[in-house]
Amino acid sequence: MPQMAPINWLSLFFVMSTTFLMFNLLNYFSFSLNMSKTNNNYIINKNEKNKSFNWKW
């Protein structure tokens, strides 16, 4: 079985770490923008009574 040089493991670690961080950051900001939009709509429409949420799973 071939062995891998330590510099290759280090570069692989950096590539996987940056991929993982970018994936998490993109997911976080995409959901936080959606939540801020819904919060603003809720604050604008807060005076309406009997406002019901339809949860679609």
PyMOL Python script that loads the backbone (N, CA, C, O; Angstrom):
from pymol import cmd

cmd.read_pdbstr("""\
ATOM      1  N   MET A   1       0.850  -1.179   0.000  1.00  0.00           N
ATOM      2  CA  MET A   1       0.000   0.000   0.000  1.00  0.00           C
ATOM      3  C   MET A   1       0.896   1.242   0.000  1.00  0.00           C
ATOM      4  O   MET A   1       1.808   1.332   0.821  1.00  0.00           O
ATOM      5  N   PRO A   2       0.659   2.195  -0.893  1.00  0.00           N
ATOM      6  CA  PRO A   2       1.539   3.369  -0.960  1.00  0.00           C
ATOM      7  C   PRO A   2       1.353   4.298   0.235  1.00  0.00           C
ATOM      8  O   PRO A   2       0.260   4.431   0.786  1.00  0.00           O
ATOM      9  N   GLN A   3       2.441   4.926   0.607  1.00  0.00           N
ATOM     10  CA  GLN A   3       2.386   5.872   1.712  1.00  0.00           C
ATOM     11  C   GLN A   3       2.325   7.287   1.170  1.00  0.00           C
ATOM     12  O   GLN A   3       2.773   7.568   0.058  1.00  0.00           O
ATOM     13  N   MET A   4       1.757   8.179   1.986  1.00  0.00           N
ATOM     14  CA  MET A   4       1.598   9.565   1.570  1.00  0.00           C
ATOM     15  C   MET A   4       2.569  10.437   2.356  1.00  0.00           C
ATOM     16  O   MET A   4       2.756  10.238   3.556  1.00  0.00           O
ATOM     17  N   ALA A   5       3.175  11.385   1.691  1.00  0.00           N
ATOM     18  CA  ALA A   5       4.122  12.287   2.347  1.00  0.00           C
ATOM     19  C   ALA A   5       3.373  13.225   3.298  1.00  0.00           C
ATOM     20  O   ALA A   5       2.205  13.533   3.058  1.00  0.00           O
ATOM     21  N   PRO A   6       4.020  13.682   4.369  1.00  0.00           N
ATOM     22  CA  PRO A   6       3.347  14.566   5.333  1.00  0.00           C
ATOM     23  C   PRO A   6       2.846  15.866   4.710  1.00  0.00           C
ATOM     24  O   PRO A   6       1.814  16.386   5.133  1.00  0.00           O
ATOM     25  N   ILE A   7       3.550  16.401   3.716  1.00  0.00           N
ATOM     26  CA  ILE A   7       3.099  17.654   3.101  1.00  0.00           C
ATOM     27  C   ILE A   7       1.784  17.425   2.344  1.00  0.00           C
ATOM     28  O   ILE A   7       0.947  18.325   2.269  1.00  0.00           O
ATOM     29  N   ASN A   8       1.607  16.235   1.791  1.00  0.00           N
ATOM     30  CA  ASN A   8       0.337  15.928   1.126  1.00  0.00           C
ATOM     31  C   ASN A   8      -0.804  15.837   2.135  1.00  0.00           C
ATOM     32  O   ASN A   8      -1.915  16.282   1.850  1.00  0.00           O
ATOM     33  N   TRP A   9      -0.545  15.268   3.305  1.00  0.00           N
ATOM     34  CA  TRP A   9      -1.577  15.219   4.346  1.00  0.00           C
ATOM     35  C   TRP A   9      -1.936  16.625   4.810  1.00  0.00           C
ATOM     36  O   TRP A   9      -3.103  16.921   5.067  1.00  0.00           O
ATOM     37  N   LEU A  10      -0.938  17.482   4.914  1.00  0.00           N
ATOM     38  CA  LEU A  10      -1.179  18.854   5.354  1.00  0.00           C
ATOM     39  C   LEU A  10      -2.001  19.625   4.320  1.00  0.00           C
ATOM     40  O   LEU A  10      -2.932  20.346   4.679  1.00  0.00           O
ATOM     41  N   SER A  11      -1.666  19.479   3.062  1.00  0.00           N
ATOM     42  CA  SER A  11      -2.440  20.169   2.025  1.00  0.00           C
ATOM     43  C   SER A  11      -3.864  19.611   1.952  1.00  0.00           C
ATOM     44  O   SER A  11      -4.817  20.362   1.747  1.00  0.00           O
ATOM     45  N   LEU A  12      -4.004  18.311   2.118  1.00  0.00           N
ATOM     46  CA  LEU A  12      -5.339  17.706   2.133  1.00  0.00           C
ATOM     47  C   LEU A  12      -6.152  18.220   3.315  1.00  0.00           C
ATOM     48  O   LEU A  12      -7.347  18.485   3.183  1.00  0.00           O
ATOM     49  N   PHE A  13      -5.506  18.359   4.468  1.00  0.00           N
ATOM     50  CA  PHE A  13      -6.181  18.905   5.646  1.00  0.00           C
ATOM     51  C   PHE A  13      -6.659  20.333   5.394  1.00  0.00           C
ATOM     52  O   PHE A  13      -7.784  20.676   5.755  1.00  0.00           O
ATOM     53  N   PHE A  14      -5.822  21.169   4.782  1.00  0.00           N
ATOM     54  CA  PHE A  14      -6.218  22.552   4.503  1.00  0.00           C
ATOM     55  C   PHE A  14      -7.358  22.620   3.497  1.00  0.00           C
ATOM     56  O   PHE A  14      -8.270  23.432   3.654  1.00  0.00           O
ATOM     57  N   VAL A  15      -7.323  21.800   2.490  1.00  0.00           N
ATOM     58  CA  VAL A  15      -8.393  21.803   1.484  1.00  0.00           C
ATOM     59  C   VAL A  15      -9.713  21.367   2.113  1.00  0.00           C
ATOM     60  O   VAL A  15     -10.746  22.000   1.894  1.00  0.00           O
ATOM     61  N   MET A  16      -9.682  20.304   2.881  1.00  0.00           N
ATOM     62  CA  MET A  16     -10.919  19.818   3.513  1.00  0.00           C
ATOM     63  C   MET A  16     -11.438  20.809   4.566  1.00  0.00           C
ATOM     64  O   MET A  16     -12.647  20.991   4.704  1.00  0.00           O
ATOM     65  N   SER A  17     -10.527  21.442   5.303  1.00  0.00           N
ATOM     66  CA  SER A  17     -10.949  22.417   6.320  1.00  0.00           C
ATOM     67  C   SER A  17     -11.595  23.639   5.685  1.00  0.00           C
ATOM     68  O   SER A  17     -12.630  24.112   6.154  1.00  0.00           O
ATOM     69  N   THR A  18     -10.986  24.152   4.620  1.00  0.00           N
ATOM     70  CA  THR A  18     -11.582  25.319   3.965  1.00  0.00           C
ATOM     71  C   THR A  18     -12.915  24.977   3.314  1.00  0.00           C
ATOM     72  O   THR A  18     -13.835  25.795   3.319  1.00  0.00           O
ATOM     73  N   THR A  19     -13.026  23.775   2.754  1.00  0.00           N
ATOM     74  CA  THR A  19     -14.301  23.345   2.174  1.00  0.00           C
ATOM     75  C   THR A  19     -15.375  23.258   3.249  1.00  0.00           C
ATOM     76  O   THR A  19     -16.501  23.713   3.048  1.00  0.00           O
ATOM     77  N   PHE A  20     -15.027  22.677   4.382  1.00  0.00           N
ATOM     78  CA  PHE A  20     -15.968  22.545   5.492  1.00  0.00           C
ATOM     79  C   PHE A  20     -16.399  23.913   6.015  1.00  0.00           C
ATOM     80  O   PHE A  20     -17.584  24.133   6.265  1.00  0.00           O
ATOM     81  N   LEU A  21     -15.449  24.832   6.183  1.00  0.00           N
ATOM     82  CA  LEU A  21     -15.781  26.168   6.674  1.00  0.00           C
ATOM     83  C   LEU A  21     -16.645  26.940   5.684  1.00  0.00           C
ATOM     84  O   LEU A  21     -17.600  27.604   6.088  1.00  0.00           O
ATOM     85  N   MET A  22     -16.329  26.864   4.408  1.00  0.00           N
ATOM     86  CA  MET A  22     -17.129  27.566   3.397  1.00  0.00           C
ATOM     87  C   MET A  22     -18.550  27.017   3.345  1.00  0.00           C
ATOM     88  O   MET A  22     -19.508  27.781   3.229  1.00  0.00           O
ATOM     89  N   PHE A  23     -18.690  25.711   3.428  1.00  0.00           N
ATOM     90  CA  PHE A  23     -20.013  25.088   3.434  1.00  0.00           C
ATOM     91  C   PHE A  23     -20.829  25.568   4.632  1.00  0.00           C
ATOM     92  O   PHE A  23     -22.003  25.909   4.484  1.00  0.00           O
ATOM     93  N   ASN A  24     -20.226  25.596   5.804  1.00  0.00           N
ATOM     94  CA  ASN A  24     -20.938  26.030   7.001  1.00  0.00           C
ATOM     95  C   ASN A  24     -21.277  27.513   6.953  1.00  0.00           C
ATOM     96  O   ASN A  24     -22.371  27.907   7.357  1.00  0.00           O
ATOM     97  N   LEU A  25     -20.362  28.338   6.469  1.00  0.00           N
ATOM     98  CA  LEU A  25     -20.632  29.771   6.381  1.00  0.00           C
ATOM     99  C   LEU A  25     -21.753  30.066   5.394  1.00  0.00           C
ATOM    100  O   LEU A  25     -22.617  30.899   5.668  1.00  0.00           O
ATOM    101  N   LEU A  26     -21.746  29.398   4.262  1.00  0.00           N
ATOM    102  CA  LEU A  26     -22.812  29.623   3.278  1.00  0.00           C
ATOM    103  C   LEU A  26     -24.166  29.186   3.820  1.00  0.00           C
ATOM    104  O   LEU A  26     -25.170  29.865   3.603  1.00  0.00           O
ATOM    105  N   ASN A  27     -24.200  28.067   4.516  1.00  0.00           N
ATOM    106  CA  ASN A  27     -25.466  27.622   5.101  1.00  0.00           C
ATOM    107  C   ASN A  27     -25.936  28.582   6.194  1.00  0.00           C
ATOM    108  O   ASN A  27     -27.123  28.901   6.269  1.00  0.00           O
ATOM    109  N   TYR A  28     -25.018  29.043   7.037  1.00  0.00           N
ATOM    110  CA  TYR A  28     -25.392  29.945   8.121  1.00  0.00           C
ATOM    111  C   TYR A  28     -25.973  31.253   7.584  1.00  0.00           C
ATOM    112  O   TYR A  28     -27.020  31.705   8.046  1.00  0.00           O
ATOM    113  N   PHE A  29     -25.301  31.855   6.618  1.00  0.00           N
ATOM    114  CA  PHE A  29     -25.762  33.142   6.121  1.00  0.00           C
ATOM    115  C   PHE A  29     -27.013  33.012   5.263  1.00  0.00           C
ATOM    116  O   PHE A  29     -27.820  33.941   5.222  1.00  0.00           O
ATOM    117  N   SER A  30     -27.196  31.906   4.589  1.00  0.00           N
ATOM    118  CA  SER A  30     -28.426  31.742   3.804  1.00  0.00           C
ATOM    119  C   SER A  30     -29.628  31.614   4.741  1.00  0.00           C
ATOM    120  O   SER A  30     -30.687  32.177   4.464  1.00  0.00           O
ATOM    121  N   PHE A  31     -29.474  30.876   5.852  1.00  0.00           N
ATOM    122  CA  PHE A  31     -30.586  30.757   6.790  1.00  0.00           C
ATOM    123  C   PHE A  31     -30.781  32.019   7.607  1.00  0.00           C
ATOM    124  O   PHE A  31     -31.919  32.356   7.934  1.00  0.00           O
ATOM    125  N   SER A  32     -29.725  32.726   7.946  1.00  0.00           N
ATOM    126  CA  SER A  32     -29.877  33.939   8.746  1.00  0.00           C
ATOM    127  C   SER A  32     -30.548  35.042   7.932  1.00  0.00           C
ATOM    128  O   SER A  32     -31.309  35.832   8.490  1.00  0.00           O
ATOM    129  N   LEU A  33     -30.287  35.115   6.637  1.00  0.00           N
ATOM    130  CA  LEU A  33     -30.969  36.102   5.805  1.00  0.00           C
ATOM    131  C   LEU A  33     -32.455  35.789   5.696  1.00  0.00           C
ATOM    132  O   LEU A  33     -33.282  36.701   5.720  1.00  0.00           O
ATOM    133  N   ASN A  34     -32.804  34.514   5.576  1.00  0.00           N
ATOM    134  CA  ASN A  34     -34.217  34.137   5.526  1.00  0.00           C
ATOM    135  C   ASN A  34     -34.911  34.456   6.839  1.00  0.00           C
ATOM    136  O   ASN A  34     -36.052  34.917   6.844  1.00  0.00           O
ATOM    137  N   MET A  35     -34.231  34.213   7.952  1.00  0.00           N
ATOM    138  CA  MET A  35     -34.830  34.494   9.254  1.00  0.00           C
ATOM    139  C   MET A  35     -35.007  35.993   9.463  1.00  0.00           C
ATOM    140  O   MET A  35     -36.006  36.411  10.048  1.00  0.00           O
ATOM    141  N   SER A  36     -34.073  36.807   9.005  1.00  0.00           N
ATOM    142  CA  SER A  36     -34.207  38.244   9.186  1.00  0.00           C
ATOM    143  C   SER A  36     -35.361  38.784   8.349  1.00  0.00           C
ATOM    144  O   SER A  36     -36.056  39.706   8.777  1.00  0.00           O
ATOM    145  N   LYS A  37     -35.573  38.222   7.162  1.00  0.00           N
ATOM    146  CA  LYS A  37     -36.702  38.657   6.342  1.00  0.00           C
ATOM    147  C   LYS A  37     -38.027  38.304   7.012  1.00  0.00           C
ATOM    148  O   LYS A  37     -38.950  39.118   7.032  1.00  0.00           O
ATOM    149  N   THR A  38     -38.122  37.097   7.556  1.00  0.00           N
ATOM    150  CA  THR A  38     -39.367  36.706   8.205  1.00  0.00           C
ATOM    151  C   THR A  38     -39.581  37.497   9.486  1.00  0.00           C
ATOM    152  O   THR A  38     -40.719  37.820   9.825  1.00  0.00           O
ATOM    153  N   ASN A  39     -38.502  37.817  10.209  1.00  0.00           N
ATOM    154  CA  ASN A  39     -38.652  38.617  11.424  1.00  0.00           C
ATOM    155  C   ASN A  39     -39.132  40.024  11.092  1.00  0.00           C
ATOM    156  O   ASN A  39     -39.962  40.572  11.817  1.00  0.00           O
ATOM    157  N   ASN A  40     -38.628  40.625  10.011  1.00  0.00           N
ATOM    158  CA  ASN A  40     -39.078  41.951   9.620  1.00  0.00           C
ATOM    159  C   ASN A  40     -40.548  41.925   9.208  1.00  0.00           C
ATOM    160  O   ASN A  40     -41.299  42.838   9.549  1.00  0.00           O
ATOM    161  N   ASN A  41     -40.959  40.910   8.493  1.00  0.00           N
ATOM    162  CA  ASN A  41     -42.366  40.790   8.112  1.00  0.00           C
ATOM    163  C   ASN A  41     -43.243  40.599   9.337  1.00  0.00           C
ATOM    164  O   ASN A  41     -44.358  41.116   9.406  1.00  0.00           O
ATOM    165  N   TYR A  42     -42.726  39.849  10.304  1.00  0.00           N
ATOM    166  CA  TYR A  42     -43.504  39.631  11.511  1.00  0.00           C
ATOM    167  C   TYR A  42     -43.637  40.923  12.319  1.00  0.00           C
ATOM    168  O   TYR A  42     -44.695  41.196  12.887  1.00  0.00           O
ATOM    169  N   ILE A  43     -42.568  41.715  12.370  1.00  0.00           N
ATOM    170  CA  ILE A  43     -42.626  42.975  13.111  1.00  0.00           C
ATOM    171  C   ILE A  43     -43.573  43.947  12.416  1.00  0.00           C
ATOM    172  O   ILE A  43     -44.310  44.672  13.084  1.00  0.00           O
ATOM    173  N   ILE A  44     -43.563  43.972  11.102  1.00  0.00           N
ATOM    174  CA  ILE A  44     -44.462  44.864  10.371  1.00  0.00           C
ATOM    175  C   ILE A  44     -45.916  44.448  10.589  1.00  0.00           C
ATOM    176  O   ILE A  44     -46.789  45.297  10.773  1.00  0.00           O
ATOM    177  N   ASN A  45     -46.170  43.148  10.569  1.00  0.00           N
ATOM    178  CA  ASN A  45     -47.530  42.644  10.688  1.00  0.00           C
ATOM    179  C   ASN A  45     -47.874  42.236  12.124  1.00  0.00           C
ATOM    180  O   ASN A  45     -48.789  41.441  12.334  1.00  0.00           O
ATOM    181  N   LYS A  46     -47.165  42.761  13.092  1.00  0.00           N
ATOM    182  CA  LYS A  46     -47.374  42.343  14.478  1.00  0.00           C
ATOM    183  C   LYS A  46     -48.725  42.795  15.002  1.00  0.00           C
ATOM    184  O   LYS A  46     -49.280  42.149  15.890  1.00  0.00           O
ATOM    185  N   ASN A  47     -49.273  43.891  14.477  1.00  0.00           N
ATOM    186  CA  ASN A  47     -50.533  44.407  14.984  1.00  0.00           C
ATOM    187  C   ASN A  47     -51.738  43.587  14.514  1.00  0.00           C
ATOM    188  O   ASN A  47     -52.828  43.719  15.070  1.00  0.00           O
ATOM    189  N   GLU A  48     -51.552  42.759  13.515  1.00  0.00           N
ATOM    190  CA  GLU A  48     -52.667  41.926  13.057  1.00  0.00           C
ATOM    191  C   GLU A  48     -52.942  40.842  14.086  1.00  0.00           C
ATOM    192  O   GLU A  48     -52.021  40.190  14.577  1.00  0.00           O
ATOM    193  N   LYS A  49     -54.209  40.656  14.407  1.00  0.00           N
ATOM    194  CA  LYS A  49     -54.566  39.624  15.376  1.00  0.00           C
ATOM    195  C   LYS A  49     -54.913  38.343  14.640  1.00  0.00           C
ATOM    196  O   LYS A  49     -55.249  38.360  13.456  1.00  0.00           O
ATOM    197  N   ASN A  50     -54.827  37.245  15.350  1.00  0.00           N
ATOM    198  CA  ASN A  50     -55.119  35.908  14.839  1.00  0.00           C
ATOM    199  C   ASN A  50     -54.234  35.552  13.651  1.00  0.00           C
ATOM    200  O   ASN A  50     -54.681  34.933  12.685  1.00  0.00           O
ATOM    201  N   LYS A  51     -52.992  35.949  13.740  1.00  0.00           N
ATOM    202  CA  LYS A  51     -52.049  35.581  12.676  1.00  0.00           C
ATOM    203  C   LYS A  51     -51.583  34.152  12.945  1.00  0.00           C
ATOM    204  O   LYS A  51     -51.004  33.859  13.991  1.00  0.00           O
ATOM    205  N   SER A  52     -51.842  33.289  12.002  1.00  0.00           N
ATOM    206  CA  SER A  52     -51.447  31.891  12.180  1.00  0.00           C
ATOM    207  C   SER A  52     -50.327  31.558  11.197  1.00  0.00           C
ATOM    208  O   SER A  52     -50.271  32.080  10.084  1.00  0.00           O
ATOM    209  N   PHE A  53     -49.454  30.686  11.640  1.00  0.00           N
ATOM    210  CA  PHE A  53     -48.346  30.232  10.816  1.00  0.00           C
ATOM    211  C   PHE A  53     -48.710  28.887  10.227  1.00  0.00           C
ATOM    212  O   PHE A  53     -49.175  27.988  10.928  1.00  0.00           O
ATOM    213  N   ASN A  54     -48.493  28.759   8.927  1.00  0.00           N
ATOM    214  CA  ASN A  54     -48.683  27.470   8.275  1.00  0.00           C
ATOM    215  C   ASN A  54     -47.325  26.823   8.088  1.00  0.00           C
ATOM    216  O   ASN A  54     -46.515  27.270   7.275  1.00  0.00           O
ATOM    217  N   TRP A  55     -47.088  25.771   8.845  1.00  0.00           N
ATOM    218  CA  TRP A  55     -45.803  25.092   8.768  1.00  0.00           C
ATOM    219  C   TRP A  55     -45.911  24.032   7.696  1.00  0.00           C
ATOM    220  O   TRP A  55     -46.780  23.162   7.753  1.00  0.00           O
ATOM    221  N   LYS A  56     -45.021  24.105   6.711  1.00  0.00           N
ATOM    222  CA  LYS A  56     -44.985  23.096   5.655  1.00  0.00           C
ATOM    223  C   LYS A  56     -43.682  22.336   5.798  1.00  0.00           C
ATOM    224  O   LYS A  56     -42.604  22.883   5.565  1.00  0.00           O
ATOM    225  N   TRP A  57     -43.783  21.093   6.177  1.00  0.00           N
ATOM    226  CA  TRP A  57     -42.568  20.315   6.437  1.00  0.00           C
ATOM    227  C   TRP A  57     -42.133  19.625   5.178  1.00  0.00           C
ATOM    228  O   TRP A  57     -41.127  18.916   5.179  1.00  0.00           O
TER     229      TRP A  57
END
""", "prot")
cmd.dss("prot")
cmd.show_as("cartoon", "prot")
cmd.util.cbc("prot")
cmd.orient("prot")
